[in-house]
Amino acid sequence: MVAVKAFGSFEGKRVDQFTLTSASGVEVDLINWGVTVRDWRVPVRGAMRSVVLGFEQFDDYPKHSPHFGSLAGRVANRITGAKFELGGRSYTLPANENGCTLHGGPEGIGRLVWETDINSTGRAVRFSLTSPDGAMGFPGTLALTATYTLSGNRLKLELGATTDRPTPVSLVQHQYFNLGTTSDVLDHRYRFAAAAFTEVDEELIPTGNIIEAKPGSEQDFRTAKTLRDARGGPIDYDGNWALDTGRDLSEPAAVVTAPDGALTLKLRTDRPGLQFYNAVMTDVKVPGLGGKRYGKHSGFCLEDQAFPDALHHPHFPNIIITPDRPYSHWCEFEIG
């Protein structure tokens, strides 16, 4: 079923919360500001465990959220120099991180109120948004849809976009997970179906090189491991892994297990890349869900995506859509 209640308002528009509940007892709270997963509760040993980072009050989202649970776009991740060329024309975008455009700019789709349509029988909510030509500097009127469906322990996201002219689109869900009961995610165990990663410079800008993740290196997640070095110290991650080509999409691209072994997350996706981020720069000034404090390493993100800065690297997977070639993207998280 889907329960609805008012959750706040943003720039004169009402923000609602939609709670999806499955037959297995999983509960997911969504809000239509940024298509945000506000909370996600899973039955564990007779109790409910929250597995994402978020806030109790809406006003904390526009003021303090580092994209907790929201969608990012029109183009997720970084665009070098906050500009690109398309069809012989140059486009200038607002720079919101070190001279780059990050996650679509300061007023990207994850910071807007979307329209909604509920399917209570199917335990689904369909969100829609029209982004006008020129929004955040991007060309073309974009009609976006995002549908979240909860089935048992699986939450599926289906994304779509159509345009009236060629334009770049690369969307991503930006959930921060913590499957355990401690304040950090360093001792979770992580495994990815990825033998390579996209190299970045000191400012996290892709160089264009796709590098092999050498066996046993910090970039090699083909065998499950924690986020600690040989001395037990934390390792910081904020990079894109090139998921194995030709892989079976019905198999997980990433598997993460809580330190106590009570929960395992499996991510399935049709995207070629996976941005892995373990909250290196997170320092939230206000309490989160249940009064928790969110600092460095308090969560991890598995952002299934096209490669970052693809607009400046023609050999990366193409992110240009056209009226005849719309955008389509799905991912599914299973937690249990």
Secondary structure, 3 states (H helix, E strand, C coil): CEEEEEEEEECCEEEEEEEEECCCCCEEEEECECCEEEEEEEEECCEEEECECCCCCCCHHHHHCCCCCEEECCECCEEHHHEEEECCEEEECCCCECCEEECCCCCCHHHCECEEEEECCCCEEEEEEEECCCHHHCCCCEEEEEEEEEECCEEEEEEEEEECCCEECECEEECCECCCCCCCCCCCEEEECEEEEEEECCCCCEEEEEEECCCCCCCCCCCCECCECCCCCECCCEEEEEECCCCCCCCCCEEEECCCCCCEEEEEECCCEEEEECCCCCCCCCCCHHHCCCCCCCCEEEEEECCCCHHHCCCCCCCEEECCECEEEEEEEEEC
